[in-house]
Amino acid sequence: MTTTIEPPVTTAPAYIDGLSADKYHADRTSISSTGLRKLLAPGCPAQFKYDRDTPQPHKKEFDLGHAAHLLVLGEGPELAVVDYPDWRKKDAQTERDLAYAEGKTPLLKKDHDMVQAMASAIRQHPLAGPLFAPGTGIAERSIYWTDPATGIRCRVRPDYLKQLPGLTLCVDYKTITKADPDTISKAIREHGYHQQDALYADGIEAAGLAPDGCRFLFVFQSKTAPYLVTVRELDQQSRDIGRAKNERALRIYADCETTGIWPDWTGPVEDIPQISLPTWAAITETEEYLR
C-alpha cells in the first residue's frame, strides 16, 4: 500500500490517507466514476475531454452538499458562516469570495442552520446514525487501482468506509430534493449511481480492503424540513448493469487514450444518421395518428 499526499505513480493498488479532494479531482493519470459516466450517453468522449482539460467554474449549488458532508462525515473544507439573509449585498459577496480564497465553504446563516438540522436528523436516524457513527469508519480516503481488462488506472473516494469483522461497508451520503424511493430510483438512473456503486465496490476489493466482499449503501437525505432520510442498497441486477456500463466506458476511454480521438455523439460517418421520437412518444402517437 502507498501512503502519500500525491496521486501515486504506480500500477499497484493504493489506499491513500491525506490526499486532498482538490488533488484527487485534478488527477489526470486515472479516471473516476464521474468520468466514466460522462463518457457514455447522454455524454460523449469529446465533452468529457473538454471538461477534463478545461478549468470548470465553481458551482455554488455544491456548497450546501459540501457543508452537509462536513457535518455528517467530519471531513471537508472548513465552513465560513456569512450572517446575511442572501448574497445580494456587496459585503456578503466580499465575505463569500474571501472564504473561497481561503479554501473554505461559505454559507449564509440560514443555510448553516439548515445543514446543522440535516446532520442532526442523520444522527437520530435508526439506520443512518449508526452507519456514520464517529470512530466507526474512515471518511474521504482515496483508492487507486488498475483495471485488469484495459490497463486503465481508476480511482474512487468513498464517503465512509467501514471495515467490520467479515464485512466491509461503503456508505455514500447524498442530499436530494426529495428522498422518497421513487425519486431516488429515478436519480440513480439519471446520474448513473449504479455505476458508482459497482466501481467503488470493485476498487475497494481490488485494494484488498474487503476480503469478504463490499456492500455499497446509499444514504439519501431531503434538503427540505424535516430532512427525511432513506437508506437503500441496490439490487444485484442494477449493480450488474452498472458494472457492465463501467466496462464499456473503460474500453471507450482506453481507445480514446490510445488513438487520441475523442468522438462526439455521431463519430465518423459517411451518411447522416436518422433519429426517431422517444419510444414512449412513438407508441402513443402511432396509436393516435397511424391506426
N, C-alpha and C positions, 0 to 999 in steps of 0.2 A: 504494500500500500504506500501511497505517496502523501505526505503532509506538507503543504506549501500554500502560499498565498497567491500563487500564479497558476493559470491553467497548465497542467503538466504536459511536457513534450515526451510522450511515451505511447506505446501501444498497449501497455498493461492496464488492467482496471485500476482506478484510483478513487479513493474516498477522501475528500479534501475538507479540512477544517480551517476556516479563516479566509476563504476566497470571498471577496465582496460580491454583492449582487451585480454591481456595475461591471466588474471584470468578468463575471460569469456570462452576462448577457452580451458583452462586447467580444467574446471569444469567437474567432473566425476559423479556428483549427478543428472545430467539431460542429455538430448540428443538434439542436434541441427539439423537444416535442413540438413547440410552437413553429419552428422552421419546417419540420416535416409536414405539419398540417397545412402550411401556406403553399407547399409545392403541389398539392392536389386541388382539384376543383372544389369550390369556385375560385381558388387561387391558381397560380401558374408559376413555373420556374422564373420567367422574366421578371414578374413582380416581386417574387421572393428575393432575387439577386439585387434588384434596385433597393428594396427596403433594407437588406442586409448591409449594403455598401454605402448607403446614404444616411447621414445622421437624421434621426426622427425627432420631431418636436415633442416637447414634454406634453403629456396628456393629463390635464388637471383632474379628469374624472377618475384617474387611477389613485389619486391621493387618499381618497376615503378607504379604498381597499387596502392600501399600504398601511394606513393607520390602524385599521381593524386587525390586520395581520400582526402588527407590532404588539397590540394589546392582548391578542389571543395567544400568539406563539412566543412572544418575548424577544423576537428578532426583527430588525429592520431599522430604517433611519429614525433618528430622534424626531419627536413631534415639536412643532412650534405653534402654540395657540395664539391666534390673532383675534383680539377682542373687538371685533366689528361685526355688524349684522350681515354684511355682504362685502364684495370686493370692489364696490364702485368708488369708494373714496381713495384718493391718491395715497394717503398714509397707510391704508390697508394694503394697497398694492406694493408699496415700498417694503413693508414688513414681510409680505409674501415673497418678494424677489430676494430679499436678504436671506430668508430661510432656505430658499433653493440654492443660493450661492454657498451656503454653509453646509449643504448636503442634508438638510432637514426637510421634513414634510410639513408644510404649512396647513393649518386647519382653522376655519372660523370656529369661534367658541361653541356655537350651536352644533356644528359638526363634530367637534371634540366630545361634547356631551353625548351625542348620538353614538359614537363608536365606543364610548365608555359603557353605555347601556347595552350595546351589542355584545361586548366582551362579557358583561355580567350575565346576559342571557345564555351565552355559551357555557360559562362556568356552572350555571344552575341546571343545564340540560342533563337528563339522566344518562344519555349516551355520549354526547359531545364533551361534557365536562370531564369525565374520566379519560377520554381519549387524549385531551390536551392538558391533563394534569401536569403541573410543573414538576420537572425532575424525572418524568417517566419516559422521556424520549429526547431526540435531538432535532432541533429546528434548523431549517435552511442550510443544509450542508450539500456540497456539490459532489456528484458522482460521474466519473468518466469511464467509458469502456469502448472497445472496438467491435463493431458488428461483424460477426464471423463470415456472413454471406457476401458482404460487399467491401469489407475492409474500411468502412467509414467510421470515423470517431464520433461517438454520441455522448450526450451529456444530459443529466436530469438534476433537479434540485428539489427534493421532497420538502413539503411544508413541515411535516413532523414524522420522524422515523422512530418507531418503537420496536426494539428488539426484545422480545419476550421468550421465555423458555419454550422451544418448539414452535414459535410463531413470530413472524415479522409483519408489522403493520405499517403501511404508508398512508398517512392521514392527510387529506387535501382539503383546505378550507377555502370556500368561495362565497363571496357576497353576491346576491342576486336580487332583482326587483321583487320577486315573489317566490318563496321557497316551497310551493306546493309541488307534489310529484309530477303532475302533467307538465308544468313549466320547466321543471328540472330535466325531464326526459327530452323535451324539445331543445333545451340548452346543450345537453350532451351531444345531440345530433348536430346542432348548428355550429358549435365550437369545437367539435371533434374531441370531446373529453374522453371518449372511449379509446382514442389513440393515445392520449396522455396516460391513461390507466395502464395500457399494455406496455408502453415504452418504459414507464417508471418501474413497473414490476420486473421487466427484463433487465434493466440497468442495475437495480438493487441486487437481483440474483447473480448477475454477471460479476459484480464487485465482491461477491462472497458474503454479503450481509444478510442473506436469507437462506440458510442451508436447508430449511424445511419449506421453502416457498414463501412468496409475499402476497399478502392480501391488501388491496388498494381500497380505501374507504373515502367517500365524498362526504364532506360536511358543508351543506348549503345553508346560508342564513339570509333571511329577508332584510332589506335595507329600510323597511318601514316598521314602526312600532306595531306589535310588541316584539319585533325582531325574532320571529319564529325560526326554528332550526329543524332541518330534515337531514338525517344521516342515512346514506344508502350505499350499497355495494352493487356493482354492475353484475348482471347475469353473464354466464360464460359465453353465450353466443355473441353478445355485444363486445366482449373483450377479444374474442377471436376475430371479429370484423375489424376492430381497432388495430390488432396486430397485423392483419393482412394489409390494411391500408398503410401502416408503417413500412412494411416490407416493400410495397410498391414505391412509396415515396423515397426510400433509401436507394432503390435501384435508379430512380429518376435522378436523384442527387448525384449518385456515383457517375452516371452517364454524363451529366452536365459538367461535373468537375473534370472528367476525362477529356471531353470534346471541346469544352469551352463554349458550348452552345446552350443557351438558356431560352427555350422556346416560350412563346405566348400561348394563348388558348388554341390557336389554329395550327401553328407549326408550319413546316414546309409542305405546301400542297400545290398541285397544278390547276385544280378546278376549285371554284368557290363552293364550299360546303353548304348543304341545306340546313335549315333549322326548323323546328316544329314547335307547336304550342306545348305547354306543360301537359303531362299525361292526363291529369285530372281535368283540365280545360278541354283537351281534345275529346275525351269521353263524353263530357257534359254537352259540348256544342255539337258533336256528331249526333247525339240523341235528339237534340232540339232542331237542328237545321238540315241534316242529311238523311233523315229517315222519315 
